[in-house]
Amino acid sequence: MYADLVCKGGGVKGIALVGAISYFEEQGYAWKRVAGTSAGAIVASLVAVGYSANEIKDIMYDLDYNKLADKNKLQSIPLVGSAASLFLSKGLHSGDYIENFLSKKFEQKGKKYFRDIYIHNNSKLKVIATDVTRHKLITLPDDLVEYNINPLDFEIAKAVRMSLSIPFFYEPIVLNTDKEPCYIVDGGLLSNFPIWIFDVADNPRWPTFGLNLYNNVQKPNNNPNGFIPFLMDVMETSLATSEEVYFKDCDAVRIVNIPTLGINTVDFDISKDQIKSLFNSGYISAKSFLEGWNFNDYLKYYRS
């Protein structure tokens, strides 16, 4: 059975997406096209280059989450490193670790550039990012032509790196144009869950499933006072978008809602037990969803 897949962003909570994908694949689903934002882009990109859910599970389990907060050169300056990094580089962390990590994983599948995952003149993967210079959402690789870049020649890992560039936390990616440098950051600012991206006017040949991460546990805020903790709170709030408020019924019925157990987007000290719990949360949520899913009913009641 074929389906398209859309993965919501959520930082370290992305392992829950893999749990859901694992159950779908156990039930015989194969993915035609995949899309995502931020952590959702990480998972979607691994699917797009040919990794199975079980392989992605191993990758996510082996990932050193503490290295996601990689320091740039400016942060080595005593006392003023963080402030200098924010002022000069527009971000506390370089983001190089995750980009290099993904690039190696893609190359192991023989896929580095978008040309390697094009099917019928279209990319199997769509990644959402935000151009804060032009104040607009961009879909990668499609919109790269607006920056005089050939989408076929663009590295998949670079696109994913753009999508997960949490403002102020990671340095933005700069796309230079004839008119101006454009700063590209986390797609979650404008669309953390692009469930609409594969929709067509007529009846679809296969379903699009969305994997939605939501916080079902309200934790007390134990962050100390200070500028950096304040920035972290701002980022967490901005990325915890409430797009689900605007979902139509036809969207809601194709969305798997996955509890994230009170774990925050940038909890990079996440434990192995928490990683396992998130994976299981996604797996159980997908199982519950598919027990009530019927594609023909969806077409009858929501697309006719």
Secondary structure, DSSP 8 states (H G I E B T S, - for coil): -EEEEEE---GGGGHHHHHHHHHHHHTT-EEEEEEEETHHHHHHHHHHTT--HHHHHHHHHH--GGGGS-B-GGGGSTTTHHHHIIIIISEEE--HHHHHHHHHHHHHTT--BGGGGEETTEESEEEEEEETTTTEEEEETGGGGGGT--GGGSBHHHHHHHHT--BEEE--EEEE-SS-EEEEEEGGGT-S--TTTT--SS--SS-EEEEEEE----------SSHHHHHHHHHHHHHS--GGGG--HHHHTTEEEEE-TT--TT-TT--HHHHHHHHHHHHHHHHHHHHT--HHHHIIIII-
